[in-house]
Amino acid sequence: MNNKNMFVDTISAINVNNGIVKMNLVAQSSEQPITDDNNPPKFDDLGQITMPLNGFLYMLSVIEGLMKDDKMKDMIQRFQAAGIIPTEQEIKKAQDK
């Protein structure tokens, strides 16, 4: 088994088919400056996580518990206030477009 640690910036896609979940892992391209505000970020494909649906659903329950933690709520609020991550209202506004 490959126990390799990997840093990813985000997941670009999640696909579910026949009880198998595939998540595409990406990192911001090293060819694009971090301060490039005029263009959307470019990402490099780092690979894929493939797991059974029951494992994915368990992972979601772990994340849900983490999101209820007071320290995590405080960190999210601070990141939102600093403009690092969007607020729920900003997400909803973008989805309604």
Backbone hydrogen bonds, N-H to C=O, Kabsch-Sander energy under -0.5 kcal/mol:
donor,donor_aa,acceptor,acceptor_aa,energy
3,N,1,M,-0.8
4,K,2,N,-0.6
8,V,6,M,-0.5
9,D,26,V,-2.1
10,T,26,V,-1.8
12,S,10,T,-0.5
12,S,24,N,-2.1
13,A,24,N,-0.7
15,N,22,K,-2.7
17,N,20,I,-2.3
20,I,17,N,-1.5
21,V,51,M,-3.4
22,K,15,N,-2.8
23,M,49,I,-2.7
24,N,13,A,-2.4
25,L,23,M,-0.5
25,L,47,G,-2.5
26,V,10,T,-2.3
27,A,44,D,-1.8
29,S,42,K,-3.3
32,Q,29,S,-1.2
36,D,33,P,-1.5
37,D,35,T,-1.6
44,D,27,A,-3.2
46,L,25,L,-3.0
47,G,25,L,-0.9
49,I,23,M,-2.6
50,T,48,Q,-0.5
51,M,21,V,-2.6
53,L,19,G,-2.5
56,F,52,P,-2.0
57,L,53,L,-2.7
58,Y,54,N,-1.9
59,M,55,G,-2.2
60,L,56,F,-2.2
61,S,57,L,-1.8
62,V,58,Y,-2.0
63,I,59,M,-2.4
64,E,60,L,-2.7
65,G,61,S,-2.0
66,L,62,V,-2.0
67,M,63,I,-2.4
68,K,64,E,-0.8
68,K,65,G,-0.7
69,D,66,L,-1.3
73,K,69,D,-2.5
74,D,70,D,-2.3
75,M,71,K,-2.1
76,I,72,M,-2.6
77,Q,73,K,-2.3
78,R,74,D,-2.2
79,F,75,M,-2.4
80,Q,76,I,-2.5
81,A,77,Q,-2.4
82,A,78,R,-1.7
83,G,80,Q,-1.2
84,I,79,F,-2.4
85,I,79,F,-0.9
91,I,87,T,-2.1
92,K,88,E,-2.5
93,K,89,Q,-2.5
94,A,90,E,-2.1
95,Q,91,I,-2.1
96,D,92,K,-1.8
97,K,93,K,-0.6
97,K,94,A,-0.6
